[in-house]
Amino acid sequence: MTATRNSKFTTQSGALYLAFELGEGAWKLAFTIGMGQQPRERCMPARDVIRLHQEIAKAKKRFGLPEDAPVHSCYEAGRDGFWLHRHLTAQGIDNSVVDSASIEVNRRLRRAKTDRLDAAKLLNLLLRYHGGERKVWSVVRVPNLSDEDARQLHRELEALKDERTSHVNRIKGLLASQGLEAPEVNKDFSDWLKQARLWDGSALPRELHQRLLRELERWQLLKRQIRDLEAERRRRIRCDDTPHVDKVRALLNLWGIGLSGGWLVIYELFAWRRFDNRKQVGASVGLTPTPYQSSKMRREQGISKAGNRRMRRMLTELAWCWLRWQPDSDLSRWYMYRFGTGKGRSRKLGIIALARKLVIALWRYVEHGELPKGARLADWRTKVKGCSKAVA
């Protein structure tokens, strides 16, 4: 145990605390050994792990700590991902990846913000966290490398589909600017462009025509890549014997859940996360309510929207599909009783509540084998062959 003194504080500490502010070109490091101690701040090139360990060694020497003193560190989850966390833990450093949205900030409208201040703020919260204030922030659960890599297929597929939609919208927008209504974009679209005529009977301007053809080429490339990825996903569901794929097949045995929904729910949530109760399941996808109460004022602020946005998007689609394909289930009956007679806004609010109940029911089904009450079963092989009408 080392005693560090300054003019105001005396702090007893045997560990080094380190907070990262990760930038694209440079990293800001802030070191301390306890509350009240002036942080030691350093700037270093981004991703230079050799320099990082040199700075840690210098900080230990500066604060009078032994070379084998424990190190506790933290950084905000972001574009740098989890490789730094894996490197630090491999070196024996206790690291925490922090959810940026959970960090408390000053409520003033204009507050100072720099990398130096951010690093100092994180360092202060890190000390409080290790001092026993576990609710000072939310720590991200880091998947292992194989689980993280397994998410690449469906995430790429989702990105390609969004990009394909943007190309279609751009084609339609360019044609609308000339007073033309675009037909369905398909293999015959280039022939339609040759015959398209403007308001005065003239052909499309040359540069616009060429741009539309290039947009069509990019759309065709995306279509081929999407088709290849979907074929690979079907092959894995059909042939793989891993526990994760078995869970996907279990979900596909339910009416209303298709390949995209079953695959994403497993690989984004149930393949690597472990939950103790239903509240943790709902909170992990940001579908928990956030009440606001002050004296006599009470109101609901909506769902928290914390966690995985892909899951929220897919669970909303699955909830609508569940209503259509599982009308006799207890979940659908509950929705119709509570929201079935309501108008548009009421039904949209109700579908979010149904999505929360649905993800909890799916968790119980996948992990404990509890079939949702009243749910109908299907054959996953039929869906893999493309014969199922359940598309979500």
N, C-alpha and C positions, 0 to 999 in steps of 0.2 A: 504494500500500500504506500503510495507516494503522496506527500502533502504539498500542495501548490498554493502559494499565498500571493495576494496582491493587496492594494491599499484598502479594498472594501470587503473581500470575501476570503474565506479559507475553505478549500474544497478537498475532500478525501476521495480519491479515485484510483482504481487499479486497471482501468480499461481506457482505450482510445476510441473516441467517437468521431465518425467521418460522415459528412453529407456531401453528395454530388449534385452539381447543377450541370446537366449534360447538354452541351451545345453541339452544333454540327461540326465546327472547326476547333473548338476549345472546350475544355472542362474546367469548371470552377470547383475547388475542393475547400472544405471548411473542417478544421480539426478542433477538438477540445477534449478535456477530460472530466468536465463537470459543469454544473450550473455556476454562473457568475464568472467563469473564466473567459477571458478575451479569446475569441476564436483565432486560430492560425489559418490564414487564407492563402491559397496558392492557385495559380492558373497553369494549366498544362495542355499540350496538344491532345485532341480527342483520340480515344482508342489506343493510346500508348501505354500498355500495361506495365512495361518495364519502368517507365517514368513514374507510374502510379505507385509501384511498390517502393521505389526510391523515396517518394514523398512521404509514404507511410513510415518508413524507417527514420527519416529525418524528423517527423513529428514526434515519434516515440522518444527520440533523443532529446528533442527540444523540451518535452514535458517531463523528462526524467523517468520514463517508463522502461522496463526491461524489454529486450528484443522479443521475448515470447509473450508479451502482454496481449490479452484478447482485444480484438477490434470489432466494433459494432458500426455498421454503415447503413446507408439508405439512399435511394434515389427514386425519382418519379417515373412511373410507367410511361413509355412513349415510344418514339421511333427507334430507339436503340434496342428495344426488345428485352430479351432475358439472357443474352449471352454474357453480359457483365455479371449478372447475378450468379450464373453457373461458374464463371471464373473465380469470383470472390469466394464462394462457398467451397470450391475445390482447394483454395489456398487457406482454408480454415477461418475465414472471416464471416461473422454473423451478419448477413445482409438482409434488408427488407426492401421489397419493391412496393412503393406506395401508390395508391389510387390518387391521381392528381385532384379529382373532383372532391375528395374527402378532406383535403387540407383546409384548415380554418384560415380565413383572411380577414383583414380589417374591413369593417362595414362602411367606412367612409367612401363617398363617391369617387374621390380622387386619392389614390394611395400610391406611394412610391413603389416602383418595381424595377429591380435590376438583378442580374445574375448573382451579384454579391449578397444582396438582401435576401434573395430566394434561398441561397445556400445557408445563410445564417438562420433563416426561419426554419428550414428543414432540420438543421442541427439542434435547434432548441426543442423542436417537436420530438426528435430522436431521443434526447435526454429525458423528456417527460414520458415517452413511451416505455423506455427501459426503467424509468422510475416507478412504474406501476399504472400509469394512465393508459390503459389499453384501448380506450375509445377515442384517443386523440386523433386517430386517422384510421383508414381501412388499408390493410395489407393485402396485396394481390397474391392469390395462390398461383404459383409458378408451375406450369406443366413441365414434365421432363422432355428431353429433346425428341424422343420418338412420338410422344403424344402431340407435341406441337407440330411436328412434321406431318402427322396424319391429317391435320386440318387444311393442308395446302390444296388438296384436290377440290373440295367443295367451295373453298374461298376463291380459288381461281375461277371455278365455274360460275360463281355468283358475279364476280367482277366482269367476266366475259359477257354474261347475259345483260348486265347493266350497260356495258359498252355497246353491245349490239343494239339495244334500245335507243341509245343516244344517236347512233348512226341513222337509224330509221327516222327518228324525230328530225334530224338535220336534213335528210332528204325531203321529208314532207314540208319542212319549213322553207327550204329553198324553192320548192315548186309553188308553195302558197304565195311567195313573194312575187311570183309572175302570174298569179291568178289561176293556177292549176291545182287540181285535187289529185294527190298521188294515189295510185292503186296499191294493192298489197305488194310489198317488196319481195320478189322471188326471182327465179331464174329467168323469167320472161320480162323482167323489168327493163332491161337494156333495149329490147325490141319496142317496148312502149315508148321509151324516150325518143326513139327515132321518129315515131309517128305523132308525138305530142306537138300541139300547136298553141301559140299564144292567142290573146284576144283578137288580134288582127289577122290571124291565119298564118303567121310566120312561124318558122321553126325556132327551137330553143337557141339562144345565143351560144356561140361556140365554146367560150370559156366556162359557162355554166354547165353545158352539156358534158364537158370533160371532167369538171369537178364532180358532177353527179355519178359519172362512171367510176371515178376513183373511190367515191364513198361506197358504191356498190361492191367494188372489189374488196374493200376492207370488211364490209358486211359479210361477204361470202367467206373470207378467211376466218372470221369469228364464228360463223356457222359451222365450218369444218372442225374447228378446235372444240367447240361445244359438243358436237356430235362425238368426237373422239373421247372426250372426258366422260361423257355420259355412258359410252360403251365400256370404258374402263371401270366406272363405278358399278355397272351391272355385272361385269365379270367378277369383281371382287365379292359382291353380295352372293353371287352364285357359287363361287369356288372357294373363297377363303374360309378357314376354320378357326380364326382368331376369336377370342371372347368378345371383342368389340363388334365384329360383324354378326355374331350370334345375337347380340342385343338389337342390332339393326333389323335382323329378320324377325325378332320378336315384335317389334313395333309395326313392321309391315304386315303382320298377321291381324292387325286391327283395321277395320274399314275406316276410310277417311284419312289414312296416313299413307303417303306415297314415298317414292324413293328420295326425293329432295328433303322432305320433312323428317323422315326416319333417320337418314344419314346425318343431317345437321344436328338434330337433337342429341344423338349419341356422341358424335365426335366433338361437338362444342361443349357438351355439358356432362353427360353421364359416363363417358369413357374414362375420364381421369379425375373428376370431382367426386368427393365423398361427402354425403350430407347426413346429418344426425336427425333432422326433423323437417317438416313441411315448410316451416318459416324460412329456413336456410335456402330451400329450393326456390321459393318465390322471390326472396331477396337477391339471389344470385343473378336473376334475369331482369331485375328492376321493375317487377310487377307488384310491389308492395305499396300500400297507400301511405301518404304523408300528411297526417292531420296537422292542423294549425289551431292552437288554443291559447288564448290570452284573456284572462278574466272571464267575461261573459261571451266573448267572441269565439265562435267555433266554426271552422270551415275545412273542407278537404282540398288539398292542393294538387291532387292527382297522384299518379304513380311516381315512384322515385326515379325511374329511368336509369338506375345504376346498372353496372354489369354489362352483359353482352347484348349489343343492339341487334346483331343478327338473329339471336334467339327471340327477341321481342317481335321482330318482323315476321319470323316464321311461325311463332306461336299464335299470332293473330290470324294468319292464314289457316293454320291448323284448326283453330277454334271455329271459323266459318265452315270449314270442311266437315268438322265433327257434327255441327248442327245438321248438315245436309245428309251425311251418310250414317250417322248414329242417332236418328231422331227418337228412338225408344230408350236411350241410355238415361241414367239418372242425371247426368250433367246437362244433357239437352232439355230434359223435363224441367230442371231447375231454372235454366235460362228462359224458357218459354213462360214459366210461371211468373218470374220476376220482371222480364223485359219484353216478352213476346207481344204485348199489347201497346208498347211504347212507340214513339216516333224515332226519327233518325238518330238524334243525339243520344237518346236513352239507350237505343240498341247498340250504338258504338261503345258507350261506357260499359254496357253489359258484356260485350264481347271481350273486353280486357279482363273483366272479372272471370269470365269463363276460361280465358287463356291461362290465368293463374291457377284455377282449379284443375285445368287439364294437365299442365306440366307437373303438378303434384301427383295426379292420378297416374301419369306415365312413369314417373319416378317409382311409385309403389309397384307398378306393373313390371318394370324392368329389373328393379333391385330385389323385390320381394315376391314377385309372381302373383300379385293381387290384380286380377282382371277388373277394369272399371265396371261398375254395376250396370247391367243392361246392355253392355257393348257387344256388337256382333264381330265375329272373327272371319278372316279371309285367309287366302293362301298366298304367301309371299312370292311363290314361284310365278303365279299369274301376273303379279305386278312387275316382276323383273322382265317378263316377256313382253311387257308393254300393253297388256290387255286390260289393265285396271283403269277405271274411270276416276279414281281418286288421284288427283294430280299434285296435291301439296306435299 
